[in-house]
Amino acid sequence: MSEIRTYRRPMGRWWTKNPTYRRYMAREASSFLLFAYALTLLYGLWRLSQGQAAYEGWLAWLASPFAIFLHLLMLLGMIVHTVTWFEVAPKTMPKTGLPERAITLGGVAAAAFASLVVVALAAWWGTSR
Amino acid sequence: MVGDLAMKRSNEPFFWLLFGAGGMVAALIGAGLVLTTGLLGPLGATRAMDYARAYAFAAHPLGKLVLFGVVALILWHSVHRMGEVLHDAAHVSAAIPLRVVAALATVACGWLLLSI
């Protein structure tokens, strides 16, 4: 008996095949940058718990060209995450009657405002006492 | 039979809740956080990350809550997506190991914050 050969659609690198798949992958791939950021913060907490010298070593690493490059990438990843998150939101949340575009724009505007508040709070914390 | 089916409740909604909460936190303040802790702080634009201030922040109960929420929720959000993308793009099933990593990191984060 010979082996039955059926056509199998090739699935290698399918995500490069059309713009929708590429967008999907950009959204999902941003999660690796978010993961790296969370681990960076966790590592910083560990150094902080070890005292001033250890913490300042971590701060010095953060100021290195590699770390700055990494954080620029992470910032890009966060922005991709924010935009795609609010693009998906109108499809996953209960119907509001608002146009999807309005929900996306409102979400991104809220995120821009909230992020500015974080930066402002940090600036205030940096000048306190 | 009916009883058996009812017992087999999926635990997915729990992980999806963490995924959703972490996704929302990252979407709203992620960019501001990376800008602050990764660029403005280390480059000296703000003194918010000096040892004394960082320590005071992590020592305050509210600061602990913020740090724990940010680190743990972004972790749980990202491991959920990483599991999916590894499955889709590389045909690798990594969901369970990734959840173990997230759980260990969450415990470590809580333990570190309590020790500060």
gemmi code that builds the backbone of each chain (N, CA, C; Angstrom):
import gemmi

chains = {
    "A": [
        ("MET", (0.844, -1.209, 0.000), (0.000, 0.000, 0.000), (0.875, 1.253, 0.000)),
        ("SER", (0.569, 2.114, -0.908), (1.378, 3.325, -0.946), (0.799, 4.380, 0.001)),
        ("GLU", (1.653, 5.236, 0.405), (1.242, 6.300, 1.334), (0.320, 7.285, 0.611)),
        ("ILE", (-0.734, 7.652, 1.280), (-1.643, 8.623, 0.677), (-1.037, 10.010, 0.836)),
        ("ARG", (-0.837, 10.681, -0.291), (-0.244, 12.013, -0.207), (-1.323, 13.066, -0.414)),
        ("THR", (-1.568, 13.778, 0.612), (-2.544, 14.862, 0.509), (-1.794, 16.184, 0.521)),
        ("TYR", (-2.404, 17.182, -0.055), (-1.764, 18.500, -0.094), (-1.804, 19.126, 1.296)),
        ("ARG", (-0.677, 19.575, 1.719), (-0.638, 20.319, 2.990), (-0.226, 21.750, 2.677)),
        ("ARG", (-1.065, 22.667, 3.098), (-0.751, 24.066, 2.852), (0.474, 24.450, 3.678)),
        ("PRO", (1.507, 24.992, 3.011), (2.695, 25.365, 3.782), (2.385, 26.479, 4.780)),
        ("MET", (2.803, 26.299, 6.053), (2.473, 27.281, 7.082), (3.712, 28.011, 7.600)),
        ("GLY", (4.887, 27.719, 6.990), (6.099, 28.384, 7.470), (6.042, 29.875, 7.204)),
        ("ARG", (6.382, 30.656, 8.209), (6.427, 32.121, 8.108), (5.135, 32.706, 7.526)),
        ("TRP", (3.996, 32.137, 7.912), (2.726, 32.609, 7.370), (2.449, 34.063, 7.743)),
        ("TRP", (3.049, 34.490, 8.863), (2.720, 35.841, 9.349), (3.334, 36.942, 8.496)),
        ("THR", (4.232, 36.561, 7.532), (4.803, 37.589, 6.654), (3.955, 37.758, 5.390)),
        ("LYS", (2.899, 36.941, 5.261), (2.235, 36.840, 3.963), (1.240, 37.964, 3.665)),
        ("ASN", (0.686, 38.604, 4.666), (-0.179, 39.749, 4.342), (-0.196, 40.772, 5.471)),
        ("PRO", (-0.561, 42.032, 5.146), (-0.417, 43.125, 6.117), (-1.180, 42.895, 7.421)),
        ("THR", (-2.346, 42.242, 7.335), (-3.118, 41.973, 8.551), (-2.347, 41.048, 9.479)),
        ("TYR", (-1.725, 40.005, 8.902), (-0.945, 39.073, 9.716), (0.270, 39.781, 10.320)),
        ("ARG", (0.868, 40.681, 9.515), (2.047, 41.401, 10.032), (1.656, 42.294, 11.202)),
        ("ARG", (0.512, 42.959, 11.089), (0.024, 43.799, 12.196), (-0.246, 42.955, 13.434)),
        ("TYR", (-0.879, 41.805, 13.191), (-1.157, 40.879, 14.300), (0.142, 40.488, 14.995)),
        ("MET", (1.165, 40.182, 14.206), (2.443, 39.767, 14.785), (3.129, 40.913, 15.515)),
        ("ALA", (3.016, 42.140, 14.957), (3.623, 43.297, 15.636), (2.973, 43.467, 17.007)),
        ("ARG", (1.647, 43.299, 17.040), (0.926, 43.431, 18.312), (1.367, 42.353, 19.293)),
        ("GLU", (1.389, 41.104, 18.817), (1.728, 40.009, 19.733), (3.200, 40.061, 20.125)),
        ("ALA", (4.074, 40.471, 19.185), (5.514, 40.495, 19.467), (5.857, 41.579, 20.486)),
        ("SER", (5.014, 42.637, 20.581), (5.294, 43.685, 21.564), (5.289, 43.097, 22.979)),
        ("SER", (4.631, 41.937, 23.163), (4.574, 41.333, 24.492), (5.964, 40.918, 24.991)),
        ("PHE", (6.888, 40.603, 24.061), (8.247, 40.236, 24.482), (8.951, 41.449, 25.095)),
        ("LEU", (8.698, 42.632, 24.512), (9.293, 43.855, 25.049), (8.671, 44.203, 26.391)),
        ("LEU", (7.356, 43.984, 26.539), (6.686, 44.240, 27.819), (7.237, 43.301, 28.893)),
        ("PHE", (7.447, 42.049, 28.509), (8.010, 41.053, 29.426), (9.404, 41.496, 29.877)),
        ("ALA", (10.224, 41.934, 28.909), (11.583, 42.382, 29.229), (11.545, 43.580, 30.171)),
        ("TYR", (10.571, 44.470, 29.957), (10.473, 45.647, 30.819), (10.104, 45.257, 32.255)),
        ("ALA", (9.135, 44.371, 32.389), (8.733, 43.930, 33.729), (9.910, 43.272, 34.450)),
        ("LEU", (10.692, 42.453, 33.723), (11.849, 41.805, 34.346), (12.924, 42.823, 34.722)),
        ("THR", (13.088, 43.869, 33.875), (14.059, 44.933, 34.185), (13.690, 45.619, 35.498)),
        ("LEU", (12.388, 45.932, 35.655), (11.929, 46.562, 36.902), (12.138, 45.631, 38.093)),
        ("LEU", (11.821, 44.341, 37.884), (11.968, 43.361, 38.968), (13.438, 43.263, 39.389)),
        ("TYR", (14.329, 43.261, 38.402), (15.762, 43.215, 38.686), (16.183, 44.461, 39.479)),
        ("GLY", (15.626, 45.615, 39.084), (15.913, 46.853, 39.805), (15.452, 46.786, 41.255)),
        ("LEU", (14.288, 46.173, 41.484), (13.776, 46.006, 42.854), (14.728, 45.136, 43.666)),
        ("TRP", (15.243, 44.094, 43.027), (16.185, 43.197, 43.720), (17.446, 43.968, 44.116)),
        ("ARG", (17.970, 44.795, 43.172), (19.163, 45.597, 43.460), (18.860, 46.620, 44.562)),
        ("LEU", (17.648, 47.194, 44.516), (17.253, 48.175, 45.526), (17.244, 47.536, 46.915)),
        ("SER", (16.794, 46.278, 46.976), (16.711, 45.593, 48.272), (18.105, 45.262, 48.818)),
        ("GLN", (19.129, 45.336, 47.942), (20.496, 44.991, 48.379), (21.291, 46.196, 48.861)),
        ("GLY", (20.679, 47.387, 48.785), (21.373, 48.562, 49.302), (21.802, 49.540, 48.226)),
        ("GLN", (22.358, 50.650, 48.668), (22.642, 51.769, 47.779), (23.635, 51.443, 46.667)),
        ("ALA", (24.739, 50.764, 47.008), (25.771, 50.488, 45.995), (25.200, 49.617, 44.877)),
        ("ALA", (24.472, 48.570, 45.271), (23.892, 47.663, 44.273), (22.901, 48.419, 43.391)),
        ("TYR", (22.060, 49.245, 44.024), (21.047, 49.983, 43.264), (21.702, 50.945, 42.286)),
        ("GLU", (22.761, 51.627, 42.756), (23.403, 52.601, 41.870), (24.144, 51.920, 40.725)),
        ("GLY", (24.569, 50.673, 40.948), (25.117, 49.887, 39.844), (24.067, 49.642, 38.771)),
        ("TRP", (22.847, 49.340, 39.236), (21.749, 49.120, 38.288), (21.430, 50.409, 37.517)),
        ("LEU", (21.420, 51.546, 38.245), (21.164, 52.842, 37.596), (22.229, 53.139, 36.538)),
        ("ALA", (23.499, 52.808, 36.867), (24.583, 53.053, 35.909), (24.391, 52.195, 34.664)),
        ("TRP", (23.929, 50.941, 34.878), (23.658, 50.080, 33.721), (22.530, 50.676, 32.872)),
        ("LEU", (21.498, 51.210, 33.541), (20.367, 51.804, 32.820), (20.817, 52.967, 31.935)),
        ("ALA", (21.913, 53.640, 32.329), (22.388, 54.788, 31.553), (23.336, 54.370, 30.436)),
        ("SER", (23.654, 53.066, 30.343), (24.570, 52.600, 29.296), (23.868, 52.641, 27.936)),
        ("PRO", (24.646, 52.818, 26.850), (24.032, 52.906, 25.513), (23.123, 51.714, 25.205)),
        ("PHE", (23.531, 50.502, 25.605), (22.698, 49.337, 25.317), (21.340, 49.434, 26.007)),
        ("ALA", (21.380, 49.830, 27.304), (20.128, 49.913, 28.058), (19.226, 51.016, 27.499)),
        ("ILE", (19.833, 52.131, 27.091), (19.038, 53.221, 26.496), (18.393, 52.743, 25.200)),
        ("PHE", (19.168, 52.033, 24.365), (18.633, 51.483, 23.124), (17.485, 50.521, 23.420)),
        ("LEU", (17.708, 49.665, 24.414), (16.675, 48.692, 24.798), (15.395, 49.403, 25.252)),
        ("HIS", (15.566, 50.473, 26.038), (14.382, 51.185, 26.535), (13.679, 51.977, 25.431)),
        ("LEU", (14.459, 52.435, 24.419), (13.802, 53.074, 23.269), (12.946, 52.044, 22.541)),
        ("LEU", (13.502, 50.815, 22.387), (12.733, 49.724, 21.782), (11.488, 49.409, 22.605)),
        ("MET", (11.656, 49.348, 23.934), (10.529, 49.053, 24.825), (9.475, 50.151, 24.743)),
        ("LEU", (9.929, 51.407, 24.614), (8.981, 52.516, 24.486), (8.169, 52.338, 23.205)),
        ("LEU", (8.863, 51.979, 22.113), (8.176, 51.704, 20.848), (7.185, 50.553, 21.032)),
        ("GLY", (7.625, 49.506, 21.736), (6.756, 48.351, 21.993), (5.521, 48.763, 22.781)),
        ("MET", (5.704, 49.628, 23.788), (4.576, 50.096, 24.600), (3.598, 50.892, 23.746)),
        ("ILE", (4.128, 51.714, 22.843), (3.251, 52.533, 21.993), (2.469, 51.624, 21.036)),
        ("VAL", (3.166, 50.630, 20.439), (2.468, 49.644, 19.588), (1.384, 48.951, 20.404)),
        ("HIS", (1.738, 48.586, 21.645), (0.777, 47.908, 22.517), (-0.451, 48.789, 22.766)),
        ("THR", (-0.200, 50.063, 23.115), (-1.306, 50.979, 23.430), (-2.254, 51.123, 22.242)),
        ("VAL", (-1.685, 51.405, 21.069), (-2.525, 51.636, 19.884), (-3.298, 50.370, 19.537)),
        ("THR", (-2.614, 49.221, 19.504), (-3.303, 47.981, 19.107), (-4.310, 47.552, 20.176)),
        ("TRP", (-3.991, 47.837, 21.446), (-4.914, 47.481, 22.531), (-6.260, 48.179, 22.349)),
        ("PHE", (-6.172, 49.487, 22.038), (-7.421, 50.234, 21.881), (-8.051, 50.041, 20.503)),
        ("GLU", (-7.295, 49.459, 19.555), (-7.919, 49.056, 18.290), (-8.774, 47.813, 18.486)),
        ("VAL", (-8.307, 46.918, 19.357), (-9.029, 45.671, 19.615), (-10.194, 45.911, 20.594)),
        ("ALA", (-10.010, 46.859, 21.517), (-10.989, 47.071, 22.594), (-12.447, 47.162, 22.114)),
        ("PRO", (-12.744, 47.963, 21.053), (-14.155, 48.048, 20.653), (-14.735, 46.720, 20.173)),
        ("LYS", (-13.857, 45.774, 19.766), (-14.347, 44.471, 19.301), (-14.575, 43.509, 20.463)),
        ("THR", (-13.920, 43.761, 21.612), (-14.037, 42.823, 22.737), (-14.953, 43.329, 23.836)),
        ("MET", (-15.151, 44.640, 23.904), (-15.982, 45.152, 25.005), (-17.463, 45.169, 24.609)),
        ("PRO", (-18.365, 45.298, 25.600), (-19.793, 45.349, 25.276), (-20.088, 46.507, 24.328)),
        ("LYS", (-21.096, 46.315, 23.491), (-21.446, 47.367, 22.513), (-21.881, 48.638, 23.230)),
        ("THR", (-21.346, 49.764, 22.759), (-21.672, 51.041, 23.388), (-22.487, 51.930, 22.464)),
        ("GLY", (-22.537, 51.592, 21.170), (-23.193, 52.467, 20.220), (-22.253, 53.505, 19.640)),
        ("LEU", (-21.088, 53.682, 20.283), (-20.094, 54.611, 19.759), (-19.380, 53.970, 18.571)),
        ("PRO", (-18.938, 54.784, 17.602), (-18.148, 54.211, 16.507), (-16.817, 53.655, 17.037)),
        ("GLU", (-16.338, 52.556, 16.430), (-15.095, 51.923, 16.897), (-13.932, 52.912, 16.906)),
        ("ARG", (-13.894, 53.747, 15.878), (-12.802, 54.714, 15.741), (-12.758, 55.654, 16.959)),
        ("ALA", (-13.929, 56.042, 17.452), (-14.001, 56.962, 18.590), (-13.435, 56.304, 19.842)),
        ("ILE", (-13.736, 55.004, 20.021), (-13.237, 54.287, 21.196), (-11.710, 54.176, 21.127)),
        ("THR", (-11.202, 53.852, 19.915), (-9.747, 53.742, 19.747), (-9.071, 55.084, 20.028)),
        ("LEU", (-9.589, 56.143, 19.409), (-8.972, 57.465, 19.599), (-9.085, 57.907, 21.054)),
        ("GLY", (-10.262, 57.670, 21.673), (-10.459, 58.039, 23.075), (-9.481, 57.295, 23.967)),
        ("GLY", (-9.294, 55.992, 23.707), (-8.380, 55.180, 24.501), (-6.945, 55.662, 24.389)),
        ("VAL", (-6.517, 55.944, 23.143), (-5.143, 56.408, 22.936), (-4.943, 57.773, 23.590)),
        ("ALA", (-5.961, 58.641, 23.504), (-5.858, 59.958, 24.139), (-5.771, 59.810, 25.658)),
        ("ALA", (-6.595, 58.906, 26.230), (-6.555, 58.658, 27.672), (-5.184, 58.135, 28.084)),
        ("ALA", (-4.602, 57.254, 27.247), (-3.282, 56.684, 27.547), (-2.206, 57.761, 27.500)),
        ("ALA", (-2.297, 58.650, 26.506), (-1.314, 59.736, 26.404), (-1.392, 60.619, 27.651)),
        ("PHE", (-2.626, 60.901, 28.082), (-2.819, 61.736, 29.265), (-2.286, 61.020, 30.513)),
        ("ALA", (-2.651, 59.738, 30.680), (-2.221, 58.984, 31.865), (-0.697, 58.871, 31.911)),
        ("SER", (-0.070, 58.677, 30.746), (1.389, 58.578, 30.707), (2.035, 59.907, 31.075)),
        ("LEU", (1.424, 61.013, 30.613), (1.928, 62.337, 30.984), (1.822, 62.548, 32.488)),
        ("VAL", (0.717, 62.064, 33.077), (0.537, 62.181, 34.527), (1.650, 61.413, 35.248)),
        ("VAL", (1.991, 60.202, 34.741), (3.075, 59.417, 35.348), (4.387, 60.201, 35.312)),
        ("VAL", (4.702, 60.766, 34.137), (5.945, 61.526, 33.999), (5.923, 62.748, 34.930)),
        ("ALA", (4.759, 63.416, 35.018), (4.647, 64.598, 35.881), (4.803, 64.217, 37.350)),
        ("LEU", (4.183, 63.091, 37.749), (4.300, 62.630, 39.141), (5.752, 62.289, 39.462)),
        ("ALA", (6.440, 61.650, 38.509), (7.852, 61.307, 38.720), (8.681, 62.584, 38.861)),
        ("ALA", (8.390, 63.582, 38.012), (9.124, 64.847, 38.082), (8.901, 65.499, 39.444)),
        ("TRP", (7.645, 65.431, 39.936), (7.336, 66.010, 41.251), (8.070, 65.228, 42.347)),
        ("TRP", (8.051, 63.905, 42.249), (8.744, 63.060, 43.222), (10.242, 63.386, 43.227)),
        ("GLY", (10.767, 63.702, 42.053), (12.197, 64.014, 41.929), (12.581, 65.335, 42.550)),
        ("THR", (11.603, 66.214, 42.793), (11.938, 67.513, 43.391), (11.529, 67.579, 44.854)),
        ("SER", (10.804, 66.528, 45.351), (10.299, 66.587, 46.719), (11.434, 66.524, 47.740)),
        ("ARG", (11.227, 67.178, 48.864), (12.148, 67.273, 49.996), (13.511, 67.899, 49.684)),
    ],
    "B": [
        ("MET", (-22.746, 12.411, 35.240), (-22.196, 13.038, 34.029), (-22.243, 14.557, 34.126)),
        ("VAL", (-23.424, 15.035, 34.432), (-23.570, 16.487, 34.509), (-22.641, 17.034, 35.589)),
        ("GLY", (-22.591, 16.286, 36.705), (-21.706, 16.695, 37.794), (-20.257, 16.739, 37.334)),
        ("ASP", (-19.830, 15.704, 36.585), (-18.455, 15.661, 36.086), (-18.138, 16.874, 35.223)),
        ("LEU", (-19.077, 17.187, 34.336), (-18.853, 18.322, 33.440), (-18.737, 19.613, 34.243)),
        ("ALA", (-19.617, 19.739, 35.249), (-19.602, 20.961, 36.047), (-18.286, 21.090, 36.827)),
        ("MET", (-17.705, 19.924, 37.210), (-16.451, 19.970, 37.964), (-15.284, 20.447, 37.096)),
        ("LYS", (-15.386, 20.167, 35.790), (-14.265, 20.517, 34.915), (-14.346, 21.974, 34.478)),
        ("ARG", (-14.412, 22.843, 35.438), (-14.415, 24.262, 35.100), (-13.034, 24.632, 34.593)),
        ("SER", (-13.001, 25.449, 33.534), (-11.726, 25.890, 32.983), (-11.126, 26.951, 33.900)),
        ("ASN", (-9.782, 26.977, 33.980), (-9.147, 28.047, 34.752), (-8.727, 29.197, 33.828)),
        ("GLU", (-9.093, 29.092, 32.537), (-8.703, 30.146, 31.582), (-9.226, 31.540, 31.971)),
        ("PRO", (-10.492, 31.685, 32.415), (-10.981, 33.038, 32.722), (-10.096, 33.771, 33.731)),
        ("PHE", (-9.538, 33.034, 34.688), (-8.666, 33.652, 35.685), (-7.424, 34.246, 35.017)),
        ("PHE", (-6.782, 33.453, 34.143), (-5.577, 33.948, 33.472), (-5.919, 35.049, 32.479)),
        ("TRP", (-7.116, 34.937, 31.884), (-7.523, 35.972, 30.941), (-7.768, 37.292, 31.669)),
        ("LEU", (-8.280, 37.216, 32.892), (-8.495, 38.418, 33.693), (-7.160, 39.122, 33.963)),
        ("LEU", (-6.143, 38.324, 34.335), (-4.815, 38.894, 34.562), (-4.260, 39.494, 33.267)),
        ("PHE", (-4.456, 38.777, 32.160), (-4.017, 39.266, 30.844), (-4.672, 40.610, 30.535)),
        ("GLY", (-5.984, 40.685, 30.767), (-6.716, 41.910, 30.457), (-6.308, 43.067, 31.353)),
        ("ALA", (-6.163, 42.784, 32.650), (-5.784, 43.845, 33.590), (-4.382, 44.368, 33.270)),
        ("GLY", (-3.448, 43.442, 33.018), (-2.076, 43.845, 32.681), (-2.026, 44.603, 31.370)),
        ("GLY", (-2.824, 44.163, 30.402), (-2.866, 44.846, 29.107), (-3.372, 46.268, 29.256)),
        ("MET", (-4.367, 46.456, 30.132), (-4.923, 47.787, 30.322), (-3.921, 48.695, 31.041)),
        ("VAL", (-3.265, 48.156, 32.078), (-2.249, 48.945, 32.791), (-1.140, 49.371, 31.823)),
        ("ALA", (-0.632, 48.410, 31.037), (0.454, 48.720, 30.099), (-0.013, 49.710, 29.033)),
        ("ALA", (-1.261, 49.548, 28.564), (-1.759, 50.426, 27.509), (-1.893, 51.860, 28.021)),
        ("LEU", (-2.321, 52.010, 29.278), (-2.574, 53.360, 29.799), (-1.298, 54.066, 30.251)),
        ("ILE", (-0.438, 53.362, 31.019), (0.721, 54.074, 31.590), (2.065, 53.475, 31.188)),
        ("GLY", (2.056, 52.427, 30.347), (3.314, 51.763, 29.962), (4.336, 52.724, 29.375)),
        ("ALA", (3.881, 53.543, 28.414), (4.805, 54.461, 27.761), (5.389, 55.443, 28.782)),
        ("GLY", (4.544, 55.951, 29.680), (5.012, 56.880, 30.708), (6.011, 56.225, 31.652)),
        ("LEU", (5.768, 54.957, 31.980), (6.670, 54.233, 32.884), (8.039, 54.024, 32.239)),
        ("VAL", (8.050, 53.531, 30.985), (9.335, 53.292, 30.309), (10.092, 54.611, 30.159)),
        ("LEU", (9.362, 55.667, 29.792), (9.976, 56.991, 29.638), (10.618, 57.434, 30.956)),
        ("THR", (9.923, 57.181, 32.073), (10.413, 57.626, 33.379), (11.576, 56.765, 33.883)),
        ("THR", (11.340, 55.439, 33.980), (12.348, 54.589, 34.631), (13.473, 54.196, 33.685)),
        ("GLY", (13.241, 54.288, 32.366), (14.259, 53.824, 31.431), (15.030, 54.930, 30.755)),
        ("LEU", (14.435, 56.127, 30.673), (15.087, 57.198, 29.920), (15.298, 58.458, 30.778)),
        ("LEU", (14.216, 59.062, 31.287), (14.357, 60.329, 32.023), (15.137, 60.138, 33.329)),
        ("GLY", (14.846, 59.057, 34.062), (15.541, 58.801, 35.322), (17.032, 58.552, 35.118)),
        ("PRO", (17.394, 57.508, 34.360), (18.811, 57.177, 34.179), (19.607, 58.289, 33.498)),
        ("LEU", (18.961, 59.080, 32.622), (19.699, 60.130, 31.915), (19.787, 61.415, 32.740)),
        ("GLY", (19.155, 61.419, 33.927), (19.330, 62.544, 34.832), (18.354, 63.693, 34.633)),
        ("ALA", (17.311, 63.492, 33.810), (16.331, 64.562, 33.609), (15.463, 64.758, 34.854)),
        ("THR", (15.298, 63.684, 35.652), (14.597, 63.794, 36.926), (15.401, 63.038, 37.978)),
        ("ARG", (15.296, 63.509, 39.222), (16.031, 62.845, 40.306), (15.130, 61.847, 41.038)),
        ("ALA", (13.992, 61.507, 40.384), (13.017, 60.623, 41.032), (13.584, 59.232, 41.310)),
        ("MET", (14.634, 58.824, 40.557), (15.153, 57.468, 40.730), (16.422, 57.411, 41.568)),
        ("ASP", (16.805, 58.535, 42.177), (17.917, 58.511, 43.137), (17.626, 57.470, 44.213)),
        ("TYR", (18.709, 56.938, 44.793), (18.532, 55.849, 45.762), (17.530, 56.201, 46.861)),
        ("ALA", (17.715, 57.368, 47.490), (16.859, 57.732, 48.629), (15.392, 57.805, 48.210)),
        ("ARG", (15.131, 58.403, 47.029), (13.740, 58.559, 46.586), (13.153, 57.223, 46.136)),
        ("ALA", (13.940, 56.443, 45.417), (13.450, 55.126, 44.973), (13.151, 54.260, 46.189)),
        ("TYR", (14.049, 54.337, 47.191), (13.854, 53.534, 48.401), (12.592, 53.980, 49.141)),
        ("ALA", (12.440, 55.314, 49.281), (11.262, 55.843, 49.980), (9.985, 55.417, 49.267)),
        ("PHE", (10.019, 55.412, 47.931), (8.838, 54.994, 47.150), (8.515, 53.527, 47.412)),
        ("ALA", (9.551, 52.676, 47.346), (9.339, 51.227, 47.523), (9.029, 50.879, 48.970)),
        ("ALA", (9.401, 51.780, 49.905), (9.159, 51.505, 51.327), (7.732, 51.893, 51.732)),
        ("HIS", (7.128, 52.794, 50.974), (5.769, 53.237, 51.291), (4.756, 52.182, 50.821)),
        ("PRO", (3.739, 51.888, 51.657), (2.745, 50.870, 51.270), (2.105, 51.132, 49.900)),
        ("LEU", (1.801, 52.405, 49.627), (1.183, 52.743, 48.346), (2.160, 52.502, 47.187)),
        ("GLY", (3.428, 52.848, 47.426), (4.468, 52.609, 46.421), (4.641, 51.120, 46.151)),
        ("LYS", (4.625, 50.331, 47.228), (4.726, 48.868, 47.084), (3.583, 48.344, 46.217)),
        ("LEU", (2.374, 48.844, 46.507), (1.190, 48.393, 45.776), (1.319, 48.716, 44.279)),
        ("VAL", (1.781, 49.946, 43.984), (1.953, 50.365, 42.587), (2.989, 49.479, 41.897)),
        ("LEU", (4.145, 49.291, 42.563), (5.222, 48.504, 41.954), (4.790, 47.060, 41.726)),
        ("PHE", (4.130, 46.492, 42.753), (3.672, 45.106, 42.624), (2.650, 44.990, 41.496)),
        ("GLY", (1.703, 45.906, 41.459), (0.677, 45.880, 40.411), (1.278, 45.992, 39.029)),
        ("VAL", (2.184, 46.952, 38.866), (2.781, 47.169, 37.540), (3.590, 45.941, 37.109)),
        ("VAL", (4.499, 45.479, 37.971), (5.389, 44.367, 37.589), (4.586, 43.086, 37.362)),
        ("ALA", (3.742, 42.723, 38.337), (3.042, 41.435, 38.238), (2.036, 41.435, 37.090)),
        ("LEU", (1.249, 42.503, 36.955), (0.216, 42.488, 35.906), (0.827, 42.514, 34.512)),
        ("ILE", (1.890, 43.317, 34.305), (2.520, 43.336, 32.979), (3.145, 41.976, 32.684)),
        ("LEU", (3.710, 41.327, 33.716), (4.254, 39.976, 33.526), (3.173, 39.001, 33.067)),
        ("TRP", (2.045, 38.981, 33.792), (0.979, 38.033, 33.461), (0.371, 38.326, 32.107)),
        ("HIS", (0.284, 39.616, 31.772), (-0.210, 39.976, 30.449), (0.735, 39.445, 29.371)),
        ("SER", (2.036, 39.724, 29.549), (2.972, 39.378, 28.480), (3.157, 37.870, 28.327)),
        ("VAL", (3.162, 37.103, 29.429), (3.353, 35.655, 29.250), (2.161, 35.033, 28.518)),
        ("HIS", (0.965, 35.593, 28.715), (-0.212, 35.075, 28.009), (-0.034, 35.231, 26.492)),
        ("ARG", (0.384, 36.439, 26.094), (0.574, 36.688, 24.660), (1.770, 35.933, 24.103)),
        ("MET", (2.841, 35.852, 24.901), (4.028, 35.133, 24.415), (3.682, 33.669, 24.166)),
        ("GLY", (2.854, 33.102, 25.050), (2.421, 31.721, 24.852), (1.669, 31.560, 23.539)),
        ("GLU", (0.800, 32.536, 23.247), (0.021, 32.462, 22.009), (0.891, 32.649, 20.783)),
        ("VAL", (1.799, 33.617, 20.843), (2.598, 33.913, 19.651), (3.590, 32.779, 19.379)),
        ("LEU", (4.107, 32.166, 20.439), (5.015, 31.025, 20.237), (4.257, 29.855, 19.625)),
        ("HIS", (3.010, 29.692, 20.043), (2.178, 28.633, 19.470), (1.876, 28.908, 18.001)),
        ("ASP", (1.520, 30.165, 17.699), (1.134, 30.515, 16.329), (2.312, 30.510, 15.362)),
        ("ALA", (3.424, 31.114, 15.788), (4.521, 31.346, 14.855), (5.531, 30.204, 14.851)),
        ("ALA", (5.759, 29.594, 16.005), (6.816, 28.587, 16.087), (6.271, 27.205, 16.424)),
        ("HIS", (4.950, 27.094, 16.616), (4.318, 25.814, 16.947), (4.927, 25.189, 18.195)),
        ("VAL", (5.198, 26.043, 19.180), (5.753, 25.596, 20.455), (4.694, 25.824, 21.539)),
        ("SER", (4.454, 24.824, 22.381), (3.512, 25.001, 23.488), (4.273, 25.397, 24.738)),
        ("ALA", (4.271, 26.685, 25.035), (5.051, 27.174, 26.170), (4.167, 27.801, 27.233)),
        ("ALA", (2.854, 27.677, 27.092), (1.935, 28.385, 27.992), (2.178, 28.030, 29.458)),
        ("ILE", (2.295, 26.735, 29.751), (2.442, 26.319, 31.154), (3.785, 26.774, 31.732)),
        ("PRO", (4.944, 26.481, 31.058), (6.210, 26.982, 31.606), (6.211, 28.495, 31.788)),
        ("LEU", (5.595, 29.230, 30.852), (5.569, 30.688, 30.970), (4.755, 31.126, 32.187)),
        ("ARG", (3.661, 30.396, 32.468), (2.870, 30.723, 33.659), (3.654, 30.435, 34.931)),
        ("VAL", (4.454, 29.376, 34.895), (5.296, 29.070, 36.061), (6.297, 30.204, 36.281)),
        ("VAL", (6.910, 30.686, 35.178), (7.853, 31.805, 35.271), (7.156, 33.026, 35.871)),
        ("ALA", (5.945, 33.325, 35.368), (5.213, 34.498, 35.863), (4.874, 34.336, 37.345)),
        ("ALA", (4.481, 33.123, 37.738), (4.121, 32.892, 39.144), (5.346, 33.075, 40.042)),
        ("LEU", (6.499, 32.513, 39.622), (7.726, 32.652, 40.419), (8.143, 34.126, 40.512)),
        ("ALA", (8.052, 34.832, 39.380), (8.443, 36.245, 39.374), (7.500, 37.070, 40.244)),
        ("THR", (6.210, 36.709, 40.262), (5.240, 37.425, 41.098), (5.571, 37.234, 42.579)),
        ("VAL", (5.883, 35.985, 42.952), (6.256, 35.704, 44.348), (7.528, 36.465, 44.701)),
        ("ALA", (8.519, 36.432, 43.783), (9.781, 37.132, 44.035), (9.536, 38.622, 44.223)),
        ("CYS", (8.676, 39.187, 43.394), (8.374, 40.624, 43.475), (7.752, 40.959, 44.827)),
        ("GLY", (6.771, 40.168, 45.240), (6.124, 40.399, 46.522), (7.104, 40.269, 47.680)),
        ("TRP", (7.943, 39.256, 47.601), (8.908, 39.002, 48.672), (9.930, 40.135, 48.759)),
        ("LEU", (10.424, 40.599, 47.592), (11.387, 41.708, 47.572), (10.764, 42.970, 48.154)),
        ("LEU", (9.510, 43.250, 47.741), (8.856, 44.474, 48.233), (8.657, 44.419, 49.740)),
        ("LEU", (8.322, 43.234, 50.257), (8.130, 43.115, 51.705), (9.450, 43.242, 52.451)),
        ("SER", (10.563, 42.899, 51.764), (11.866, 42.955, 52.433), (12.457, 44.370, 52.407)),
        ("ILE", (11.850, 45.276, 51.607), (12.393, 46.642, 51.518), (11.775, 47.520, 52.604)),
    ],
}
model = gemmi.Model(1)
for chain_id, residues in chains.items():
    chain = gemmi.Chain(chain_id)
    for i, (resn, *xyz) in enumerate(residues, 1):
        res = gemmi.Residue()
        res.name, res.seqid = resn, gemmi.SeqId(i, " ")
        for name, pos in zip(("N", "CA", "C"), xyz):
            atom = gemmi.Atom()
            atom.name, atom.element = name, gemmi.Element(name[0])
            atom.pos, atom.b_iso = gemmi.Position(*pos), 0.0
            res.add_atom(atom)
        chain.add_residue(res)
    model.add_chain(chain)
structure = gemmi.Structure()
structure.add_model(model)
structure.setup_entities()
